[in-house]
Amino acid sequence: MNRETLTKNGWALQESAESDIATLMDWFPAADDVNIWGGPNFRFPFNRHSFFEDVKWGRMLSYSLRDPFAEFAAFGQIYERYGRMNLARLVVNPTLRGKGVGKRLVDLLMTVGPSQFGCNEFSLFVYRENIPAFECYKSMGFVISDYPDDMPHPDVCYYLTRRKK
């Protein structure tokens, strides 16, 4: 498969391959890990079939970030919601957390996304207890916004938005 790649400072973002998803499954050894990433409806324990279903493989644009050594460093999805490009299921390889990889992922997703959806704003949901992720997004200019009326869990998640710079 010929997949378009966006590169920046040696890091490469490209559409995810099925082999990336197989690796991604190893990043979630416990129910709490997959819940904070995939949400309350993501099944655990999972198998290959349920994981592909729950990650909505083929129904959302899925991207993999590779470090300068071509190692799978992070994963994220994008889709349009409420007139914004929504970032979803953002995760960094556990061995690379706390090293700025999440910011690289979000930056590159926000670079590629507008051409896909034509949106001038970005959004995402983050569990309130996920302080490292919340701080990452806040440092990138995301702000807490009014929680959408039709979305569950306003007491456990923040809805963050940011305008395109």
C-alpha positions as CSV (number, residue, x, y, z in Angstrom):
1,M,0.0,0.0,0.0
2,N,1.3,3.4,-0.9
3,R,0.6,5.7,2.0
4,E,1.3,9.4,2.0
5,T,3.7,10.5,4.7
6,L,4.0,13.9,6.5
7,T,7.5,14.4,7.9
8,K,8.8,17.0,10.3
9,N,12.2,17.0,12.0
10,G,12.7,13.4,11.1
11,W,9.3,12.3,12.6
12,A,6.8,10.8,10.1
13,L,3.0,10.6,10.3
14,Q,1.2,8.3,8.0
15,E,-2.0,6.4,7.8
16,S,-1.9,3.4,10.1
17,A,-1.5,-0.1,8.7
18,E,-3.1,-3.2,10.2
19,S,0.3,-4.2,11.5
20,D,0.4,-1.0,13.6
21,I,-2.9,-1.9,15.2
22,A,-1.5,-5.3,16.2
23,T,1.4,-3.5,17.9
24,L,-0.9,-1.0,19.5
25,M,-2.8,-3.7,21.2
26,D,0.3,-4.5,23.3
27,W,0.3,-1.0,24.7
28,F,-2.8,-1.8,26.8
29,P,-2.2,-4.5,29.4
30,A,-5.0,-3.6,31.7
31,A,-8.7,-2.5,31.5
32,D,-7.9,0.9,33.1
33,D,-5.3,1.6,30.4
34,V,-7.6,0.8,27.5
35,N,-10.6,2.7,29.1
36,I,-8.7,6.0,29.6
37,W,-7.6,5.8,26.0
38,G,-10.6,4.2,24.1
39,G,-13.4,5.2,26.4
40,P,-15.9,3.2,28.5
41,N,-17.3,1.2,25.6
42,F,-14.0,-0.2,24.5
43,R,-14.0,-3.9,25.4
44,F,-11.4,-5.5,27.7
45,P,-10.1,-8.0,27.6
46,F,-10.0,-7.6,23.8
47,N,-9.1,-9.8,20.9
48,R,-8.0,-8.8,17.5
49,H,-11.5,-8.8,16.1
50,S,-13.0,-6.7,19.0
51,F,-10.1,-4.3,19.0
52,F,-10.5,-3.6,15.3
53,E,-14.2,-3.1,15.8
54,D,-13.8,-0.8,18.9
55,V,-11.1,1.3,17.3
56,K,-13.5,1.8,14.4
57,W,-10.9,0.6,11.9
58,G,-11.8,1.8,8.4
59,R,-14.4,4.2,9.7
60,M,-12.1,6.8,11.1
61,L,-8.8,8.2,9.7
62,S,-6.1,6.5,11.8
63,Y,-2.5,7.7,11.9
64,S,0.8,6.3,13.2
65,L,3.7,8.5,14.2
66,R,7.2,7.0,13.7
67,D,10.3,8.4,15.3
68,P,13.5,9.2,13.3
69,F,14.5,5.5,13.7
70,A,11.1,4.4,12.1
71,E,9.9,3.0,15.4
72,F,6.1,3.2,16.0
73,A,5.9,6.0,18.6
74,A,2.3,7.1,18.7
75,F,-1.2,6.6,17.3
76,G,-4.2,8.9,16.8
77,Q,-7.4,9.3,14.9
78,I,-9.3,12.2,13.5
79,Y,-12.8,12.8,12.3
80,E,-15.3,15.7,12.0
81,R,-17.6,16.4,15.0
82,Y,-19.6,19.5,15.7
83,G,-17.9,21.4,12.8
84,R,-14.5,20.8,14.3
85,M,-11.7,18.3,13.5
86,N,-11.9,16.0,16.5
87,L,-8.7,14.2,17.7
88,A,-9.4,10.8,19.2
89,R,-7.7,7.8,20.7
90,L,-4.4,9.6,21.1
91,V,-1.7,7.4,22.6
92,V,2.1,7.3,22.9
93,N,4.1,4.2,23.1
94,P,4.6,3.6,26.9
95,T,8.4,3.6,26.5
96,L,8.3,7.1,25.1
97,R,5.8,8.9,27.4
98,G,6.9,12.2,29.0
99,K,9.3,13.0,26.1
100,G,7.1,15.4,24.0
101,V,5.9,12.7,21.6
102,G,2.3,13.5,22.3
103,K,2.8,17.1,21.3
104,R,4.5,15.9,18.1
105,L,1.5,13.7,17.3
106,V,-1.1,16.3,18.0
107,D,0.9,18.9,16.0
108,L,1.2,16.7,13.0
109,L,-2.5,15.6,13.2
110,M,-3.5,19.2,13.2
111,T,-1.3,19.8,10.2
112,V,-2.8,16.9,8.1
113,G,-6.4,17.2,9.4
114,P,-7.7,20.5,7.9
115,S,-7.1,19.3,4.4
116,Q,-9.3,16.3,5.1
117,F,-12.2,18.2,6.7
118,G,-11.8,21.9,6.0
119,C,-12.3,22.8,9.6
120,N,-10.8,25.8,11.3
121,E,-11.1,24.5,14.8
122,F,-10.0,21.3,16.7
123,S,-11.5,19.5,19.6
124,L,-10.9,16.5,21.8
125,F,-12.2,14.8,24.9
126,V,-9.9,13.9,27.8
127,Y,-10.6,12.2,31.1
128,R,-10.2,14.6,33.9
129,E,-8.0,12.2,35.8
130,N,-5.6,12.0,32.8
131,I,-3.5,15.0,34.1
132,P,-0.5,14.4,31.8
133,A,-2.6,14.4,28.7
134,F,-4.7,17.4,29.9
135,E,-1.5,19.4,30.6
136,C,-0.1,18.5,27.1
137,Y,-3.2,19.7,25.3
138,K,-3.5,22.8,27.5
139,S,0.2,23.7,26.7
140,M,-0.8,23.5,23.0
141,G,-3.5,26.1,23.3
142,F,-6.5,23.9,23.9
143,V,-9.1,25.3,26.4
144,I,-12.0,23.8,28.3
145,S,-15.2,24.4,26.3
146,D,-18.9,23.8,27.0
147,Y,-19.5,20.1,27.0
148,P,-21.8,18.9,24.1
149,D,-25.3,18.2,25.3
150,D,-25.5,14.9,23.5
151,M,-22.3,13.4,24.8
152,P,-22.1,11.2,27.9
153,H,-19.8,11.5,30.9
154,P,-19.5,15.3,31.3
155,D,-18.6,14.6,35.0
156,V,-15.5,12.6,34.0
157,C,-14.3,14.2,30.8
158,Y,-13.3,17.7,29.6
159,Y,-14.2,18.9,26.2
160,L,-11.3,20.9,24.8
161,T,-11.2,23.1,21.7
162,R,-8.6,25.2,19.9
163,R,-8.8,27.4,16.8
164,K,-6.4,26.9,13.9
165,K,-3.4,29.2,14.1
